[in-house]
Amino acid sequence: MFEEGVADLHTHTTASDGRSTVAERVEQARERGLEAVAITDHDRVPDELDGRSRTVGGLELITGVEVKAEIRDTKIEILGYYVDPSADELEEVLRRVRGYREERNRKMTKRFVEVTGIETSYEDMCERAEGSLGRPHFARLLIEEGLVDTISEAFDEYLDEDGEVYVPSQKVGYEAVLRAVHEAGGVTSLAHPGRVDSEIDEVREIIGEMSKKGLDGIEVWYPYGEIASKNLSSVGIEEANELADENDLLRTGGSDCHGEGSEKFRIGDVRVPAEDLKRLKSAASERARI
């Protein structure tokens, strides 16, 4: 992995599909010797984060979010950093995306029962999740019932986009997400460009279009270059760095840590250098003054 640096800017908690609370994530970050960690839950900000950032025992805790969006009929995810979680436009966009997620999860639960024969309901799945229901929770149930051995196998066989259980979700346009994060005083970054399901030339065009509409950064450092995926494009660290240079974008990165028992317990394995964290903080300070 990529362990040179001071900050992990992509982590999840029990507010979405992670396995650790905010407090636990903070303690893990401190144990790993990080100077900063961003909480970037899917389509929501944990209640514990009520400002754009704060310091906890010498660790900078950054309020972030990860939002599914769409551009050119292609699914992407946009990270927001240093956001004010009480900002009206951001709250409205996140409510809308969570509504799409609920609709999708209800349909997925029905299909899950039909395909696997496992008896469950949407309400039962939400209770199991103890947070925001997502595909990892279906994966864990598949493991418990003995249909697969690992979460990766669950996604490969059932939950990835070509799996029998997969149901697509309606998404908001990327421009709405960029505006909402900016209105909340935050800075935007395209998450894991290597996970965009397009050829590299199309990804290059997408990033060029987004940068003209206000995209601030791109995730350069992330673990997926070393993890097999059906959706993996050829955008690795070298290509992401080139795209950042071509479009004058900030560089961000992180482990996409979900916590123990998730096969993604890797906080601090991917880190952002101090100089890039400084640039991100400076951009966020400028944004907050606008």
N, C-alpha and C positions, 0 to 999 in steps of 0.2 A: 504494500500500500504506500501511501505518500504521507510520511510522518514528519516532514520538515515544515514547521509553521507554528502558529500560536492559536488558531481559532478553527472550530468546527462549526460551519454555518448551515448545516442541514441535518436536523434531528427531529424526531417525532416523540410524542408522549401519549399517555392514555386519553388525552383530549381527542385524538383521532385513532390511528391504528398502531400506536406504539405500546410498549409493555412497561414503561417506566413513567412515574409522575414527574412533574416539573422539578420538585425537590430532589428526587432521585437522580434525575438527569444532571442537575447542578452538581451534586456530590460526585457523580461519575466523571464529570468534566474536570473537577478539581483534582480528583485522584489521578487523572491522566496528565495533569500539569498544563492544562489549557489556560489561556488568558481570557478567552471569550468563547461563548457558545450561543448559537441561535436556535430558538425553538420555532420550528416551521411546520406546524401541524396542517393537515389537509383541511382547507376550507373553513378553518376556525382558529381563534386565538384562545388559549386556555384562560380561565377566569383569573388565575394567579398573576397574569401579566396585564397590568393596568396602565402601563406607560410604555414609551418607545424603547427604553432600556433602563437597566439599573445594575448596580454593583452588589454582588453577594459574596462576602468573604474574599474579596480581591478578584473575583471572577466577573467579567462583564456578561450579563444576561440580556441578550438581544431579543426583542419581540419581533417575531416574523410570522410568515404564513406561506403555505404552498397552495396554489389555486389551479385547478384544471381549467384549461381554456382551449380555444380552437382558432386555427388560422388555415385558410385554404383547405378546409375539410380535413385538416390534420390535427390530431390531439397533441397538445403540449402542456407543460406545467410551468407556471411562473412563480418565482419566489419573491416575496416582499420582505424587506428588512427595515428595522427601525420604524415600524408603523404605529400609529396611534389607534389602538383597538376600538376606541369609541367614535371614530370618524364615521359620519353618516353614510357616505357613499360606499366605503369599504364594508360596513355592516350590511348594507343592502345587497351588495354583490355576493357576499358570503352566504347570506340567507338564501339567495336564489340558487347558488350552487349546491347548498345542502339540500334544498328541495329536489333538485335534479338527482342528487345522490340517493335520497330516500326512495324516489320513484324507481330508480334503477335497482336498488337493493330489494325492494318488494318483488320485482319481476325476477331477480336473480334467485331469491329464496324459493319461489315457486318452481323455477326451472331446476334448481339444485335438488329439490325433493323428487321431481319427475325423473331426473337423470340417475341419481345415486340411490334412490329408495330410502334415504335417511329421513326419518320423520322429524321435522322441525317447522317452525313458523317464523315469520318476520319478527314478531315480538320476542320469541325465544332467542333468536340470533342477536337482537339488540341487547337483551339481558346478558347474554354471554360476552358481548363485546365490552360492556362496562365503559362505553365511550362511543366514539363514532364508528359505526359498522362499516367494514370494508372487506375486500377479498381475503386478506390474511385470516380473518375470523372463520370464513368458510374453509380455508385451507387447514386450520387447526382441527376443525370438526372432522374433516376427511381423515386426518391422521388418527384422531381418537377412535374413529370407527374402523380403522384398519384398511381403508381403501388405498392409502398411499403411506409412504414412510417419511417423507420430508415435505416441507412447504414448497420447495422448488419443484418437486414431483407433482404436487397438487396443482400448481400453476401450469406446469407443462401439459398435464393431462386434462384438466378441467377448467382452469380459471383465466388463462391467457386469452388473447383476443380470438384465437381459433379453437378454443376449448368449448366443450359441450355446454358448460354452465354459463359461459360469459354472456353478458348483456351490455350493450353499449349505453352510454349515458349522454343525455343532452348536455351541451357545454355553452358557456358564455363566450363571446368574442374576446380576443386577446386585448383589443383596445380598451374595452370596459374595465378589464383587470388592471391594465397599466394606469388608467385614469384614477381608479379607486385607490391603488397603492400610493400614487403621487399625492392625491388629495389628503391621504392620511399621513403625509409627511415622510413617506417611505421611499426606498430605492428598489428597483425591480431587477431581476436577473432570470434568464432562461435556465430552467433546471435541466440537468443532464442531457445536453444536446445529442449525445450518442444514443439516447432512448427514443428520439423522434423517429417515427416510422416512415422515413423517406430516404431517398438517395442523398448523398452528401451535397450534390449540386442544388437540390431542392432545399435542403437545410440551410445552405449558404444564402439562397434567395429569401427564405423565411426570416433569417436573422437580419438580413439587410433591410427588409421591409419593416420589421419590428423596431429596429434601431432608429429608422426615420420617424416612427410614431412615438418614440420616447423610451424604448427599452434602454436601461442603464448598464446592464452587465450580462455576463454569461458565465455559467458554471464551467470552470476549466478543470478543476480537480474533483473527481468523484470515482467511486469504486467499480463502476460497471464495465470498464475496459478489461477487467480481469474476470468477469462473470459471464458465462454463456447466456445468451438471451435470443429468442427468436426475433425480437424487435430491435436488436442492437444494430445501429448504423455504424459507419466507419469513422465517425467523429470521435477521435481520441484526444488526448491532452495536446498533442502537437497541432492538430487541426483546430481545436478550440482556441488555442493561443493565437493562431493565425486569424481566426474569425474575430477575436477580441481586438487585434491590431487593425484589421481592415475596417471595423465599424466603430473604433474608438470607444470600446466598452470596458467597464470594470471587470475584474476577474474575481469570481467567488468560487466556493467549493465546500465540500463537506462529505461526511460518511453516510448520510441517509440512514442514520442509526435508528432502529426501532426497539431495541432492547433485548434482554435475555429471553431465550426461547423462541426468537423470531428468525433465526439464521442471519440476522442483520444487527448483531450486537457488536458494534465496531466503532463506538464513539472515540474520536481522536485519531483513528487510523488514517483519515484524510484531513489535511489541515491547510489553512490559508496562511501564506506568509504575512509577517507583521506589516510590511509596506502596503500590501493589498487590503488588509483590514483597515489601515489608516486612510486609504483612499475611499473606501466604502463609507467610513464614518464621516469623512469630510463631505462626501456627496450627500449623505443623509442630513447633515447640518445645514447645507445649502438648501436642500429641499424643504426643510422645516421653516426656513426663513421666507420662502416664496409666498 
